[in-house]
Amino acid sequence: MPTRALRTAASGMYAQQINIEVISNNIANINTTGFKKNKAEFQDLMYQEVNINPLSTSTPGIYENSTNKIQVGNGVKPGSTQKIFKQGDITATNNQFDLAIQGEGFFQVRKSDGTLAYTRDGSFKVNADGKLSTASGFIVDPDITLNTDVVGISVGKDGAVEAVQTDGNRVTLGNIELARFMNNGGLLALGDNLYAETTSSGQPILGTPGSEGFGEINQGFLESSNVDIVEEMISMIAAQRAYEINSKTVKTVEEMMTMANNLKRG
């Protein structure tokens, strides 16, 4: 039926619209620290069995139950968006509070409601209480607190944090722990470069940087977005062409229906 073709083409246009929105979000975040690109995933809709030739070949005008059938699909639907947790480039900033993870793991931060969130964005600051925090004011967990006599800090690849005091002495402030998950793709993106634990991601596994599969911490560096602009431009062109072809399908079906209507009138 022509209406099935119209619905199928419309579902294809809607799917490519979602695809373009995902791609545009990736491109918009090309300079976002620690950003992980999204990929739109789609699923085909249910199928219907259609007789190839429902009319009887032996008795004209009589319908028969033919076993020679074909499956005709009803289009496509957006299934999900998948985060691609590929390592981004590590760039030097020479800022003592900038930390980058080389390998697996997330920094833990405590939100204002007391719940934990996870991030790859290591562009930390020091708040009014001397605690290491994100740009949005979320405190790094476990707490790393600097006193007023601290003139600098040193963070080892294993997450050990030492403070350099005004008298030159070095004092251990604590250790930065990392969290990793069985399924990173199951994490819920919260915005502000934060992720939340879900049943799909599994519970966080805590550990020391540089051991047991955890990545190392590099002080004075930040992890860039893992968006490849060339790859996104190619995906955008492909989505545009697919949208255009689906729109031409709608136009073709409309022309076929007009021709059939004119034949009926004749």
Secondary structure, DSSP 8 states (H G I E B T S, - for coil): -HHHHHHHHHHHHHHHHHHHHHHHHHHHTTTSTT---EEEEEEE--EEEEES--B-SSSTT-B---S-EEEEE--EEEEEEEE------EEE---TTBEEEESS-EEEEE-TTS-EEEES--B-EE-TTSBEE-TT--EESS--B--TTEEEEEE-TT-EEEEEETTS-EEEEEE--EEE-S-GGG-EEEETTEEE--TTT-S-EEE-TTSTT--EEEETEEE-----HHHHHHHHHHHHHHHHHHHHHHHHHHHHHHHHHHHHH-
